[in-house]
Amino acid sequence: MKKLKVKFRLWVETSSGKNVIGDGRWRLLEEIKNTGSLSKACKTLGISYRKAWGDLEKMQSALPIPLIEKHRGGTAGGETQLTPFGKKIVNAYRKLHKDIEKEIIRAGKYVRLNK
């Protein structure tokens, strides 16, 4: 029998059921933070600018405080930065994901699915 591995998907939604952030949107915010550019984040993640912008709008419509700041640029191009609240969301999601992953790994040690 092949070795089995536990996987999970995590997302955070509002009390009314509106999806705020999950792994994909979190990766998008992380890449914006790392690159300072929505275009570069899209290229890195292999997603269209339109999809990324749609995801940002959906997140933003569910939250009361802006996640990003866009600055149009001239010859050097513009930039997109996370707001302090955006950084807080990214860090909180990362911590939540890691904590849950640790618990799943710990719990998996007690479940013997393999011979």
Beta strands, then each sheet from edge to edge (+ up, - down):
strand 1: 11-13
strand 2: 19-22
strand 3: 68-71
strand 4: 79-82
sheet 1: 1+ 2-
sheet 2: 3+ 4-
end
